[in-house]
């Protein structure tokens, strides 16, 4: 349960961990274990935690729990401990502990390891046109216009002519949704620095600069949990 000098001296009796046993020539010296941190590593962690920013109401200000002189955390509330163990541990020790130790640690106290992914989903004109045509061709209301257009093509155009378009009659239909599909999405959008929805306040990364809390972190949950599927985390860059 403890890693102190007395426990190290009992290792020879209890189990075979030669790398941790106390050297008889130096009875008061403990060798560093692979699951412990150096003073420099501890200092880096404390500095990182002292500058962490969380979303409003997500956790208290952990900077108040950091003692840089003694390089330790203190006076953490139970919820703060939960946040540290469940959310910060995989990040905190990932580069500082051996993979075998880090994996065992995170598997015990965390649900799963969740990598981050941030993909650019912007569409160009060609992609937008393809999506628009796919929706129109598979839209049930469009079928009469589509069939009428095909019949007209068969009567007036050669079979090798590549030009196919929906007749202008679609502009005069009373179906508002059909008109919107026909004209396609506008390329211009309105953006906002923040957005409040379902009790959560989201802010763009640019809007969060200089604030004591940060609300630009977002998570998209995976539809299923398998060996390859995970939740995806990212930074909110724009509210469109």
VEXVEXRO-401895 format. One record per atom (N, C-alpha, C, O): x, y, z. Coordinates in steps of 0.1 Angstrom, whole numbers, padded with zeros to 4 digits, always signed. Each point is the difference from the previous one (the first is absolute). Layout:
REM residues N
XYZ/...
//
This chain:
REM residues 240
+0008-0012+0000/-0008+0012+0000/+0009+0013+0000/-0005+0010-0004/+0017-0011+0009/+0009+0011+0001/+0013-0003-0006/+0004-0011-0001/+0002+0022-0004/+0014-0001-0006/+0009+0008+0009/+0004+0011-0004/+0000-0017+0015/+0010+0007+0009/+0012-0009+0002/+0000-0012-0005/+0009+0016+0013/+0012-0007+0003/-0003-0014+0007/+0006-0010-0004/-0015+0010+0013/-0003-0012+0007/-0006-0010-0010/+0003-0012+0001/-0012+0016-0010/-0006-0009-0010/+0010-0005-0009/+0000-0012-0004/+0010+0020+0000/+0010-0004-0009/+0009-0011+0006/+0004-0009-0007/-0002+0010+0020/+0009-0010+0007/-0008-0013+0001/+0007-0011+0001/-0020+0011-0002/-0007-0013+0001/-0002-0006-0014/-0005-0012+0000/+0009+0018-0010/-0002-0005-0014/+0007-0014-0001/-0005-0009-0007/+0017+0008+0013/+0008-0012-0002/-0007-0012+0006/+0001-0012-0004/-0010+0015+0014/-0007-0011+0007/-0013-0003-0007/-0004-0012-0002/-0003+0022-0003/-0013-0001-0005/-0001-0004-0015/-0007-0009-0004/+0015+0016-0004/+0000-0002-0015/+0014+0002-0006/+0009+0005+0006/-0008-0008-0019/+0012+0001-0007/+0000+0013-0009/-0004-0001-0011/+0009+0012+0017/+0001+0012-0007/+0014+0006+0003/+0002+0009+0007/+0008-0015-0014/+0014+0003+0003/+0003+0015-0002/+0008+0005+0007/-0015+0001-0018/+0003+0014-0003/-0004+0009+0011/+0004+0012+0000/-0013-0016+0009/-0005+0009+0011/+0006-0004+0013/-0003+0008+0010/+0010-0018-0008/+0005-0004+0013/+0010+0010+0005/+0007+0006-0008/-0006-0005+0021/+0010+0009+0006/+0014-0006+0000/+0001-0012+0004/+0008+0019-0009/+0014-0004+0000/+0006+0000+0014/-0001+0010+0007/+0006-0022-0002/+0005-0001+0013/+0012+0010+0003/+0002+0004+0011/+0005+0000-0022/+0011+0009+0002/-0006+0015+0002/+0007+0008+0005/-0019-0006-0009/-0007+0013+0001/-0014-0002+0006/-0010+0001-0007/+0009-0005+0020/-0012-0004+0005/-0011+0011+0001/-0012-0003+0003/+0016+0015-0004/-0010+0011+0001/-0003+0007-0014/-0006+0011+0000/+0010-0018-0011/-0003+0005-0013/-0010-0008-0007/+0001-0012-0001/-0011+0019-0005/-0010-0007-0008/+0002+0003-0015/+0002+0012-0004/-0001-0022-0004/+0002+0001-0014/-0013+0005-0006/-0011-0004+0004/+0012+0012-0015/-0012+0005-0006/-0008-0011-0007/+0006-0008-0008/-0019+0007+0010/-0008-0010-0007/-0005+0005-0013/-0001+0012-0002/-0003-0021-0007/-0005+0005-0013/-0013+0007+0001/-0004+0007-0009/-0003-0009+0020/-0013+0007+0002/+0000+0013+0007/-0010+0006+0003/+0022-0002+0001/+0002+0013+0007/+0006+0011-0010/+0005-0003-0010/-0007+0015+0014/+0005+0012-0008/+0012+0006+0006/+0002-0001+0013/+0006+0007-0021/+0011+0008+0005/-0005+0013+0005/-0011+0004-0003/+0020+0004+0010/-0004+0013+0005/-0003+0009-0012/-0010+0008+0001/+0017-0009-0011/-0002+0009-0012/-0014-0003-0007/-0007+0009-0004/+0004-0022+0004/-0013-0004-0006/-0011+0005+0009/-0010+0005-0005/+0011-0006+0018/-0010+0004+0009/-0002+0016-0001/-0011+0004+0000/+0022+0003-0002/+0000+0014-0001/-0008+0004-0013/-0008+0009+0000/+0011-0016-0011/-0007+0003-0013/-0015-0003+0002/-0008+0008-0006/+0004-0018+0012/-0014-0003+0002/-0007+0011+0009/-0011+0004-0004/+0017+0000+0014/-0005+0010+0009/-0002+0013-0008/-0010+0007+0002/+0020-0003-0010/-0001+0012-0008/-0011-0001-0010/-0008+0010-0002/+0006-0022-0004/-0011-0002-0010/-0013+0002+0007/-0009+0006-0006/+0007-0013+0017/-0013+0001+0007/-0003+0014+0005/-0011+0004+0000/+0022+0003+0004/-0002+0014+0004/-0005+0009-0010/-0006+0011+0002/+0007-0014-0015/-0004+0008-0011/-0012-0006-0008/-0004+0005-0010/-0001-0016+0015/-0012-0006-0007/-0012+0008+0001/-0002+0007+0010/-0006-0007-0020/-0013+0007+0000/-0011-0010-0004/+0001-0008-0009/-0012+0008+0017/-0011-0008-0002/-0013+0008-0005/+0000+0012+0002/-0010-0019-0006/-0012+0006-0004/-0007+0005+0013/+0003-0005+0011/-0012+0015-0012/-0007+0005+0011/-0008-0011+0008/-0007-0007-0006/+0010+0006+0019/-0007-0010+0008/+0005-0014-0001/-0005-0009+0006/+0015+0006-0015/+0005-0013-0002/+0008-0005+0012/-0001-0011+0004/+0010+0020+0001/+0008-0003+0012/+0004+0013+0006/-0001+0010-0006/+0006-0011+0018/+0005+0012+0007/+0013+0004-0006/+0006-0007-0008/+0000+0018+0012/+0012+0005-0005/+0012-0008+0007/+0003+0002+0011/+0002-0012-0019/+0010-0009+0006/+0013+0007+0003/+0009-0005+0007/-0007+0017-0013/+0012+0008+0003/+0001+0002+0015/+0012+0002+0005/-0023+0000+0002/+0000+0002+0014/+0005-0012+0008/+0003+0001+0012/-0003-0013-0018/+0003-0012+0007/+0015-0004-0003/+0004-0011+0005/+0003+0019-0012/+0014-0003-0003/+0010+0007+0009/-0001+0012+0001/+0010-0019+0005/+0010+0005+0008/+0013-0001-0007/+0006-0011+0000/-0001+0021-0007/+0012-0001-0008/+0013-0001+0009/+0010-0005-0005/-0011+0010+0017/+0012-0002+0009/+0002-0014+0004/+0012-0005-0001/-0022-0002+0004/+0001-0014+0004/-0003-0010-0012/+0002-0012+0002/-0006+0018-0013/-0004-0008-0012/-0010-0011+0003/+0003-0012-0002/-0014+0016+0007/-0011-0009+0004/-0013+0007-0002/-0001+0012+0000/-0010-0021-0001/-0014+0005+0000/-0006-0001+0014/+0003-0010+0007/-0011+0019-0004/-0007-0001+0013/-0014+0006+0000/-0003+0008-0009/-0005-0011+0019/-0013+0006+0002/-0009-0002-0013/-0008+0009-0003/+0009-0020-0004/-0008-0002-0011/-0014-0006+0004/+0000-0009+0009/-0011+0014-0014/-0013-0005+0003/-0002-0014-0006/+0008-0003-0010/-0017-0004+0014/-0002-0014-0006/-0003+0001-0015/+0005-0009-0007/-0013+0019+0003/-0003+0001-0014/+0013+0004-0008/+0002-0005-0011/+0007+0013+0017/+0012+0003-0007/+0009-0012-0001/+0007-0002-0010/-0007-0006+0020/+0008-0013+0000/-0005-0009-0011/+0007-0006-0008/-0020+0006+0006/-0007-0008-0010/+0004+0005-0014/+0004-0008-0009/-0004+0021+0007/+0004+0006-0013/+0014-0003-0003/+0004-0004-0011/+0005+0005+0022/+0014-0002-0003/+0003-0015-0004/+0007-0003-0009/-0014-0006+0017/+0003-0014-0003/-0006-0005-0013/+0006-0007-0008/-0019+0011+0005/-0007-0005-0011/+0004+0007-0013/+0001-0006-0011/+0002+0019+0011/+0002+0008-0012/+0014+0004-0002/+0005+0001-0012/+0002+0002+0023/+0014+0006-0002/+0011-0011+0000/+0010+0002-0006/-0013-0013+0013/+0011-0010+0002/+0005-0005-0014/+0012-0001-0001/-0021-0003-0008/+0006-0004-0013/+0009+0010-0007/+0009-0004-0007/-0012+0017+0009/+0008+0010-0007/+0012+0003+0008/+0011+0001-0005/-0012+0000+0019/+0011+0004+0008/+0012-0009+0000/+0011+0005-0001/-0014-0018+0001/+0011-0010+0001/+0004-0007-0013/+0008-0009+0001/-0014+0013-0012/+0002-0007-0012/+0014+0000-0005/+0005-0010-0004/+0002+0021+0006/+0014+0002-0005/+0010-0003+0011/+0012+0000-0003/-0017-0002+0015/+0009+0000+0011/+0002-0014+0006/+0011-0003+0006/-0020-0006-0008/+0001-0014+0005/+0002-0009-0011/-0005+0002-0011/+0011-0014+0014/+0001-0010-0011/-0014-0005-0004/-0009+0001+0007/+0008-0005-0020/-0013-0003-0005/-0007-0011+0008/-0012+0000+0001/+0020-0010+0004/-0007-0011+0007/-0006+0006+0013/-0011-0004+0004/+0017+0013+0003/-0005+0006+0012/-0012+0009-0003/-0010+0000+0006/+0012+0009-0017/-0011+0009-0004/-0012-0007-0004/-0011+0004+0004/+0012-0015-0012/-0011-0007-0004/-0008-0007+0011/-0012+0001+0001/+0020-0007+0009/-0007-0006+0011/-0007+0010+0009/-0011-0002+0005/+0017+0014-0004/-0006+0011+0008/-0013+0005-0006/-0010+0001+0008/+0010+0002-0020/-0011+0005-0007/-0012-0010-0001/-0011+0003+0000/+0015-0016-0002/-0010-0010-0001/-0008-0002+0013/-0011-0003+0000/+0018+0005+0011/-0006-0002+0013/-0009+0012+0004/-0011-0003+0005/+0015+0015-0008/-0008+0011+0005/-0008+0008-0011/-0008+0009+0003/+0011-0013-0015/-0007+0007-0011/-0008-0010-0008/+0003-0012-0001/-0014+0017-0006/-0008-0009-0008/+0007-0005-0012/+0000-0012-0002/+0007+0021-0005/+0007-0004-0012/+0009+0011-0004/-0001+0012+0004/+0011-0015-0012/+0009+0010-0006/-0007+0007-0012/-0004-0008-0009/+0003+0021+0009/-0007+0007-0011/+0009+0009-0007/+0003+0011+0005/+0001-0014-0017/+0008+0009-0008/-0008+0011-0005/-0012+0000-0001/+0019+0011-0003/-0006+0012-0005/+0001+0000-0015/+0009-0005-0006/-0020+0010-0001/+0000+0002-0014/-0007+0012-0004/-0011+0003+0005/+0017+0005-0014/-0006+0012-0005/+0001+0000-0015/+0010+0002-0006/-0022-0004-0001/+0000-0001-0014/-0006+0012-0006/-0009+0006+0005/+0014-0002-0017/-0005+0012-0007/-0012-0005-0009/+0002-0008-0009/-0014+0013+0012/-0012-0005-0007/-0005+0010-0010/-0011-0001-0005/+0019+0011+0002/-0004+0010-0010/-0001-0006-0014/+0008-0008-0004/-0019+0012-0003/-0003-0005-0013/+0004+0010-0011/-0002+0012+0002/+0007-0017-0013/+0003+0009-0012/-0013+0000-0009/-0009-0008+0003/+0010+0015-0014/-0012+0002-0008/-0004-0014-0007/-0012-0003-0001/+0022-0005-0003/-0003-0013-0006/-0007-0009+0010/-0010-0007-0004/+0015+0006+0016/-0006-0009+0010/-0014+0005+0003/-0009-0008+0002/+0007+0021-0001/-0013+0006+0003/-0010-0004-0011/-0012-0003+0002/+0017+0004-0014/-0009-0003-0012/-0004-0015+0000/-0011-0004-0003/+0021-0005+0006/-0003-0014+0001/-0010-0004+0010/-0009-0007-0002/+0010+0013+0014/-0009-0002+0011/-0014+0005-0004/-0010-0006+0002/+0009+0018-0008/-0012+0006-0005/-0007-0009-0010/-0012-0003+0002/+0019-0002-0012/-0006-0009-0010/-0004-0013+0006/-0011-0006-0005/+0018+0000+0014/-0003-0012+0006/-0014+0001+0007/-0008-0009-0001/+0007+0020+0009/-0013+0002+0007/-0011+0002-0009/-0011-0006+0002/+0013+0014-0013/-0011+0002-0009/-0005-0012-0008/-0011-0003-0001/+0021-0005-0003/-0003-0012-0008/-0007-0011+0008/-0008-0007-0005/+0011+0007+0018/-0006-0010+0009/-0012+0006+0008/-0005-0006+0010/+0001+0018-0013/-0011+0007+0007/-0013-0004-0008/-0001+0002-0012/-0009-0008+0019/-0012-0005-0006/-0008+0010-0007/-0005-0002-0011/+0005+0014+0016/-0008+0011-0006/+0006+0004-0014/-0007+0005-0008/+0020-0007+0007/+0007+0004-0013/-0002-0010-0011/+0002+0004-0012/-0006-0016+0015/-0001-0010-0010/-0008+0004-0013/+0004-0003-0011/-0016+0009+0013/-0008+0004-0012/+0008+0010-0009/-0001-0001-0012/+0008+0010+0018/+0008+0010-0008/+0012-0007-0006/+0003+0002-0012/+0003-0012+0019/+0011-0007-0006/-0004-0009-0012/+0007+0000-0010/-0018-0006+0012/-0005-0009-0011/-0004+0009-0012/+0002-0004-0011/-0009+0015+0014/-0003+0009-0011/+0012+0005-0008/+0000+0001-0012/+0010+0002+0020/+0013+0005-0006/+0006-0011-0009/+0005+0003-0011/-0005-0015+0016/+0005-0012-0008/-0007-0002-0013/+0006-0002-0010/-0020+0003+0011/-0008-0002-0012/+0003+0011-0010/+0001-0003-0012/+0001+0015+0017/+0003+0011-0010/+0014-0002-0006/+0002+0003-0012/+0007-0008+0020/+0014-0003-0005/-0001-0010-0011/+0007+0001-0010/-0015-0012+0012/+0000-0011-0010/-0006+0005-0013/+0003-0005-0011/-0012+0015+0012/-0007+0005-0012/+0008+0010-0008/+0000+0001-0012/+0008+0008+0019/+0007+0011-0006/+0015-0001-0001/+0006+0008-0007/+0000-0017+0015/+0015+0000+0001/+0005-0013-0005/-0007-0010+0000/+0019+0010-0005/+0007-0012-0003/+0004-0008+0012/+0002+0006+0011/-0001-0019-0012/+0003-0008+0011/+0014+0003+0006/+0003-0002+0012/+0006+0007-0020/+0014+0003+0005/+0001+0014+0006/+0011+0003+0005/-0022+0005-0005/+0001+0013+0005/+0000-0001+0016/-0009-0007+0006/+0019+0013+0000/+0002-0002+0015/-0008+0009+0008/+0000-0001+0012/-0008+0011-0018/-0007+0010+0008/-0013-0006+0005/-0009-0003-0007/+0008+0003+0020/-0012-0004+0007/-0003+0010+0011/+0009+0002+0009/-0021+0004-0009/-0003+0009+0011/-0015+0000+0003/-0008-0004-0009/+0004+0008+0021/-0014+0000+0004/-0006+0012-0007/+0006+0011-0001/-0018-0013-0004/-0007+0011-0007/-0002+0012+0009/-0001-0001+0012/+0000+0013-0018/-0002+0012+0008/-0014+0001+0007/-0002+0008+0008/-0006-0018-0012/-0014+0000+0006/+0002-0002+0016/-0009+0005+0007/+0020-0010-0003/+0001-0003+0014/+0001+0014+0008/-0003+0000+0012/+0007+0011-0019/+0000+0013+0007/-0014+0005+0003/-0001+0008+0009/-0009-0013-0016/-0014+0005+0002/-0008-0010+0009/-0012+0002+0001/+0018-0012+0005/-0008-0009+0008/-0003+0006+0013/+0007+0009+0005/-0018-0013+0001/-0004+0005+0013/+0007-0007+0012/-0002+0004+0011/+0010-0014-0014/+0007-0007+0010/+0013+0008+0004/+0010+0000-0007/-0011+0007+0019/+0011+0008+0004/+0013-0008+0002/+0011+0004-0003/-0013-0016+0009/+0012-0008+0003/+0007-0005-0013/+0012-0001+0000/-0020-0002-0010/+0005-0004-0013/+0008+0011-0006/+0011-0002-0006/-0016+0015+0007/+0008+0011-0005/+0013+0002+0007/+0011+0002-0006/-0011-0004+0019/+0012+0001+0008/+0011-0010-0004/+0011+0003-0002/-0016-0015-0001/+0009-0011-0004/+0005+0003-0014/+0012-0002-0003/-0020+0007-0005/+0004+0003-0014/+0011+0011+0000/+0010-0001-0008/-0012+0011+0015/+0010+0011+0000/+0012-0003+0008/+0011+0006-0001/-0012-0016+0010/+0012-0005+0008/+0003+0010+0012/-0006+0010+0001/+0015-0015+0007/+0004+0008+0012/+0008+0013-0004/+0008+0000-0010/-0010+0010+0017/+0008+0013-0002/+0014-0002+0005/+0002-0007+0010/+0007+0013-0016/+0014-0001+0004/+0003+0010+0011/+0010-0001+0007/-0018+0011-0005/+0002+0009+0011/-0007-0004+0013/-0012-0005-0001/+0018+0006+0012/-0005-0004+0013/+0002+0011+0010/+0009+0009-0001/-0017-0009+0012/+0002+0009+0011/+0007-0007+0011/-0003-0012+0004/+0014+0018+0002/+0007-0007+0011/-0001+0008+0013/-0003+0012-0001/+0005-0019+0012/-0002+0007+0013/+0012-0004+0009/+0006-0011-0002/-0002+0019+0011/+0011-0003+0009/-0003-0010+0011/+0008-0006+0006/-0021+0005-0003/-0005-0009+0010/-0014-0005-0002/-0007+0006-0009/+0003-0017+0015/-0013-0005-0002/-0005-0007+0013/+0008-0008+0005/-0020+0011-0001/-0006-0006+0012/-0011-0010-0004/-0010+0004-0006/+0012-0017+0010/-0010-0010-0004/+0000-0011+0010/+0010-0005+0005/-0022+0001-0001/-0003-0011+0009/+0008+0002+0013/+0005-0010+0006/-0005+0022-0001/+0007+0003+0013/+0015+0001-0001/+0007+0001+0010/-0001-0002-0022/+0014+0001-0002/+0004+0012-0008/-0006+0004-0009/+0017+0002+0014/+0005+0012-0007/+0013-0003-0007/+0010-0003+0006/-0011+0003-0020/+0011-0003-0008/+0006+0013-0005/-0007+0009-0004/+0021-0008+0004/+0007+0012-0005/+0010-0005-0010/+0006-0011+0002/-0003+0019-0012/+0011-0003-0009/+0013+0002+0007/+0001+0007+0010/+0010-0014-0015/+0013+0001+0006/+0005+0015+0000/+0006+0004+0010/-0009+0003-0020/+0004+0014-0001/-0007+0009+0011/+0006+0008+0006/-0019-0012-0004/-0007+0008+0010/+0004-0003+0014/-0003+0008+0010/+0009-0020-0008/+0004-0004+0014/+0013+0005+0004/+0004-0001+0012/+0004+0007-0021/+0013+0006+0004/-0001+0010+0010/-0008+0009-0001/+0016-0010+0012/+0000+0010+0011/-0010-0003+0011/+0000+0008+0010/-0008-0018-0012/-0010-0003+0011/+0005-0010+0010/+0009-0008-0004/-0015+0008+0016/+0005-0010+0010/-0006-0014-0002/+0006-0009+0004/-0017+0008-0012/-0005-0013-0003/+0000-0001-0016/+0001+0010-0007/-0002-0022+0003/+0000-0002-0015/-0011-0010-0003/-0002-0010+0005/-0006+0014-0015/-0012-0008-0004/+0001-0003-0015/-0010-0002-0007/+0022+0000+0001/+0001-0003-0014/+0003-0014-0003/+0001-0004-0011/-0001-0005+0022/+0002-0014-0002/-0013-0007-0003/-0010+0003+0006/+0010-0011-0017/-0012-0007-0003/+0003-0015-0002/+0011-0004-0002/-0022-0004+0003/+0001-0015-0001/-0011-0005-0008/-0012+0004+0002/+0015-0013-0012/-0010-0006-0008/+0000-0015+0004/+0011-0007-0002/-0022+0002+0007/+0000-0014+0004/-0001-0010-0011/-0007+0003-0010/+0014-0014+0011/+0000-0010-0010/-0013-0007+0000/-0007-0001+0011/+0002-0004-0023/-0013-0007+0000/+0001-0013+0006/-0010-0006+0005/+0022+0000-0004/+0002-0013+0007/+0014-0001+0005/+0009+0007-0004/-0008-0016+0014/+0014-0001+0006/+0005-0014-0004/-0004-0010+0004/+0015+0011-0012/+0007-0012-0003/+0015+0002+0002/+0004+0010+0006/+0004-0019-0011/+0015+0002+0002/+0005+0012-0008/+0011+0005+0002/-0019-0002-0013/+0005+0011-0009/-0008+0013+0002/+0005+0010-0005/-0017-0010+0011/-0008+0012+0001/+0003+0006+0013/+0001-0006+0010/-0001+0020-0010/+0002+0007+0012/-0008+0013-0001/-0005+0004-0010/+0004+0003+0022/-0005+0014+0000/+0010+0009-0006/+0012-0003+0001/-0016+0013-0008/+0009+0009-0007/+0000+0014+0007/-0011+0006+0001/+0022-0001+0003/+0002+0013+0006/+0006+0010-0009/+0008-0003-0008/-0012+0016+0009/+0006+0010-0008/-0002+0014+0006/-0006+0001+0011/+0010+0009-0018/-0001+0014+0005/-0010+0007-0009/+0001-0001-0013/-0010+0008+0019/-0010+0008-0008/+0006+0012-0006/+0004+0009+0007/-0003-0009-0020/+0006+0011-0007/-0010+0010-0005/+0003+0012-0001/-0015-0016-0003/-0010+0008-0005/-0014-0005+0004/-0002-0012+0000/-0007+0021+0003/-0014-0003+0002/-0008+0005-0012/-0001+0012-0002/-0004-0021-0007/-0006+0004-0013/-0015-0001+0001/-0007+0003-0009/
//
